[in-house]
Amino acid sequence: MKEKSIPKAKKQESFTPHYVAINRVKRSFERAKDRQSDSSTEFVEVK
């Protein structure tokens, strides 16, 4: 039983950083969208 519980704990540890990375990716995408919206308006004004 102890041997089975050990790999489960390792899986949880490996999953936690993935969630953190996903949150960082979401934030980066949101920032990228904001930058794209600003740049798109600038390009439209130039045209």
N, C-alpha and C positions, 0 to 999 in steps of 0.2 A: 504493500500500500504506500509506503514512504517513497519508493522509487517512482510510482505513478504521480505522486503529488509534486515531485521535484520538477519534471518537465512542464507541468501545467504552470508552475510559478515562472519558469523561464519564458514560456509563451506570453504570459501577461506582461512581463518586463519588455519583451520585444514589441508588444502591441502598443504600449504607452507611448514610445517615441513616434510611432507611426501616426497616432492621433495628433501629437504635437506638430509633426511635419505637415499633416493635412491642414491644420489650423493655419500654419504659416503660409502654406500654398494659397489657401483661401484669401488670406489678407493680401498676399502679393497680387493675386488676380484682381481683387477689388481695387488696389492701388493702380494696377495696369489699366483697368477700365476707366478709372478717373482720368488718368493721363491721356488715354486714347480719346476720351470725350473732349478734353481740353484741346488736344492737338487737332482733332477733326474740326472743331469750331474755328480754330485759327486758320486751317487750310481753306475752309469755306470762305472766310473773310478775305483771304489773299486772292482767291479766284474771283 
